[in-house]
């Protein structure tokens, strides 16, 4: 799966140690399988996977396919490649506590 994730947020100071956080998040991705395998095939409560041909048990996804050509049963089944988008937008809210101590600055003396 290939995609990206991004987030944009704001922090509002409530006190010296407390902040309220608000953020908008977005993720976008696309999934495109390259092959498939059937792991079981039940008929009348019995697994009949061994009775299936290779083209019914395995398959590959290709970019182009001749729809008129017959596919051999002793080779994996070929299907057209496809993509499935996975995207979402969300909102996050929270409270942050600052636990670090601010360093005091000291003036450097000149020689």
N, C-alpha and C positions, 0 to 999 in steps of 0.2 A: 504494500500500500504506500502511496506517495502523496504528500500533501504539506500543509503548513498550519501553524498555530500562532495566533497573535493575541495580544491583550493590551488594553489601555485603561489606566486607572488613575484615581485621585485619592489623596490622603488629606483629611481635614483634621487640624489640630484642635482637640478638645481641652487638653491641659498639657502640662509639661511632659507627661509620660504616656498619655492616652491619645490615640489617633483613630479616626473612623475611616475605613478604607472602602471605596466603591470602584468596581472595575467591570468592563465589558470585555468578554472573551469571544473569539471566533476561531473555529477550526474548519478546514476544508481539505478533503482528501478524495482520492479515487482508487477503487479496488478493481483489478482486472485479472481474473484467474487465467492460468495458462493450461491447466489440465484438470481432469476429474477422475475419480476412481469410485466405483460402487463397492461397498464393503459388505453388504448383505442384501438378500432378496428373498423375502418370505412369502410362501404360498401354502395355504392350508397348515399354518403354524410350523412349517419346516423350511429351513434355509435352502433355497434352490440356486444359490450363487454358482455352484460348479456346473450347472446345466446351461448357464448362459454363455454366449459366444464372447470372444475378446472384445468385439465392438460394443457389446452391451455392458461389459464390466469396466472398460476404460475409455477415455476420450481426451482429445486435445482441442484447444481453441486456436484457430488460424485466422490470419488477416483477410484472406480471400478464399473462396470456396466455389467450386463448380457444382451447382445444384443439380445438374442433369446427370452427372457421373454417378455410377453406383459405387458404394463403399464396400470393400471386402470385409467379411466377418471375422477374419483372423488377424486384423489390425485394429488399433484403437480408432474409435469413431471420431470424425472431424466435425466440428461445429464452428460457427463464426464467433470471433472474439467480441466481447462486450465489456463495458465498464459500468460500475455502480458508484455513484457519488455518495460520499458521507460528509455532510456538513452540518454545523450547528452554530448557534449564537447563544451566549449565556450572560447572566449578570451575577456578579459576586459582591457580597457585602460582608464586612467584618470589622473587628476591633483589633488594633495593634497596641502593644505595650512596649514602650522604649525602656530597655533595661541597661543601656550603656550610660556611663557617667561622662559628662562633657569635660574635656580637658581644659584646664585653665591656662590661658596664655600668659607668658611672662615676657616682659620687655628685655631685649638684649641691650646690654650696656656697651657703649662705644669705648674703644681704647684710645 
